[in-house]
Amino acid sequence: MLNPDTTTIELSRDELERYSRHLILPEVGLEGQKKLKAASVLCVGTGGLGAPLTMYLAAAGIGRIGLVDFDVVDASNLQRQIIHGTSWIGKPKIDSATDRLQEINPHLQIDRWPVRLSSENALDICRDYDLIIDGTDNFPTRYLVNDACVLLGKPNVYGSIFRFEGQSTVFHYEDGPCYRCLYPEPPPPGLVPSCAEGGVLGILPGVIGVIQATEAVKIILGIGTTLKGRLMLYDALNMKFRELKLRRNPECPVCGDHPTVTSLIDYEEFCGIPQARAEEEKAKATLQEITATELNQMLDAGKDIVIVDVRNPDEFAAARIPGTTLVPLPEIEQGPGVEKVRSLVNGSTLVLHCRSGMRSAKALQILQSVGIEGINLKGGIHAWSDEVDPSVPKV
């Protein structure tokens, strides 16, 4: 339980009216609202999870909210990142989030950290906050947030989302387990697709983010039963909640009885990112690539070209390069797609593309291994939209 110092905290008349529905709750009351005002929370990320959770924390009266985010608002964010609006596209997320939170509650103190959280700055940034909320979407930062929380003795309110499923818990709280107790090792790079590759239901982060905000408020107030030691799993398609019991691992390298990780490490290295990038660049070096502008010039010149789109059918239905044929990557990986591509080529120049060039590069490697040569479209359909035809949506 946290014990924010409320001895010097007073609520103005406006605040008393604003929080009146809290004040009549015996579990909150005037003293509880003062605790919320005295508390400080750091949210790492103002994206899918950070958007709803910070908005509700602001409305609840958390006195000081820190925001860590170095990204800019993209149109594809707006389907789920409800703190940002259309007018903010291309502008820093941290500015958009600050503007919205101050509109929700002008009594807030908002600390802005427009940087990428790293091993060099994490301890300094997290040190002065009562608890940390993890709104990130990548494994290196999740391990970084976890280790920083353990080293500083801070609760870590965790959440993650993918497609139609989400999960949440509270790590390193009252002798409970940490993230490494649940996931001692990160998955191999590329094994777990990102939301950009696998998609996410736009409403899903609202559910998980609100759960994270609820846990943060309960911890600050010292009420209820938190998710410490319980991993809550949410299945939006079937509208089911279930939970798994978590236990602290005495052998955990960070929070165990004899920790071996006593300072922040290189989390990109820990998660195998540099090695994966090196292997990817090595593999790509064997592939021939073409820019969208060059491909368009070849098409205008009447060259005999077959363009194969390896995205999924829904992506293809939403946006496509004219004259392309759909052969999804899974079909190529499983075999039938290979013969389909072979029949399409028939002496023509083969060009493969996807959303950004990653999946098509993988498909081309598979095809080359069975004797089918081709060219990868650098930057995929996004590059085509930027360089050739802006009317094609970036899907």
Stockholm file with secondary structure:
# STOCKHOLM 1.0

chainA/1-395         MLNPDTTTIELSRDELERYSRHLILPEVGLEGQKKLKAASVLCVGTGGLGAPLTMYLAAAGIGRIGLVDFDVVDASNLQRQIIHGTSWIGKPKIDSATDRLQEINPHLQIDRWPVRLSSENALDICRDYDLIIDGTDNFPTRYLVNDACVLLGKPNVYGSIFRFEGQSTVFHYEDGPCYRCLYPEPPPPGLVPSCAEGGVLGILPGVIGVIQATEAVKIILGIGTTLKGRLMLYDALNMKFRELKLRRNPECPVCGDHPTVTSLIDYEEFCGIPQARAEEEKAKATLQEITATELNQMLDAGKDIVIVDVRNPDEFAAARIPGTTLVPLPEIEQGPGVEKVRSLVNGSTLVLHCRSGMRSAKALQILQSVGIEGINLKGGIHAWSDEVDPSVPKV
#=GR chainA/1-395 SS CCCCCCTTCCCCHHHHHHTHHHHTSTTTHHHHHHHHHHCEEEEECCSTTHHHHHHHHHHHTCSEEEEECCCBBCGGGTTTCTTCCGGGBTSBHHHHHHHHHHHHCTTCEEEEECSCCCTTTHHHHHTTCSEEEECCCSHHHHHHHHHHHHHHTCCEEEEEEEBTEEEEEEESSTTCCCHHHHCSSCCCTTSSCCHHHHCBCTTHHHHHHHHHHHHHHHHHHTCSCCCBTEEEEEETTTTEEEEEECCCCTTCTTTSSSCSCCSCCCHHHHTTHHHHHHHHHHHHHTSEEECHHHHHHHHHTTCCEEEEECSCHHHHHHCCCTTCEECCHHHHHHSHHHHHHHHHHTTSEEEEECSSSHHHHHHHHHHHHTTCCCEEETTHHHHHHHHTCTTSCCC
#=GC SS_cons         CCCCCCTTCCCCHHHHHHTHHHHTSTTTHHHHHHHHHHCEEEEECCSTTHHHHHHHHHHHTCSEEEEECCCBBCGGGTTTCTTCCGGGBTSBHHHHHHHHHHHHCTTCEEEEECSCCCTTTHHHHHTTCSEEEECCCSHHHHHHHHHHHHHHTCCEEEEEEEBTEEEEEEESSTTCCCHHHHCSSCCCTTSSCCHHHHCBCTTHHHHHHHHHHHHHHHHHHTCSCCCBTEEEEEETTTTEEEEEECCCCTTCTTTSSSCSCCSCCCHHHHTTHHHHHHHHHHHHHTSEEECHHHHHHHHHTTCCEEEEECSCHHHHHHCCCTTCEECCHHHHHHSHHHHHHHHHHTTSEEEEECSSSHHHHHHHHHHHHTTCCCEEETTHHHHHHHHTCTTSCCC
//
